């Protein structure tokens, strides 16, 4: 996913989606600088998926077998 803009509190992708950054960044970053961090984080999350789990939904990682729409504590 390509990052096109970033502020201390949110970033925007090329498809127009806006994602919050919490806690906020301590300093300003260019989209290219933030892209490096985003790519590393996405790779880390991808490496944590269980073997045989081909999901690309990062919200589902580590929640196998649970109701993924539930907001109840695990």
C-alpha positions, 0 to 999 in steps of 0.5 A: 500500500503506497503512503501519499501523505502523513501528519503526526496524527494520521496517514493517507494511502493512495486509494484515499483511506485515512488511518490514525496514528496513535500515539502521535508521531514525535516529529514530522516525517515525509511520506517516503520516510513513513513508507519505510516504517509502514512496510517493515510493520506490515512485514512483521505482522505478516510474519506473525500469521499462523502457518496455513492461515492465508488471511490478509486481514491484519485485524484477524491475526492471532484471533483464529477461532474467535468471533472477529466482530466481537468487542469483548476482551479476550 
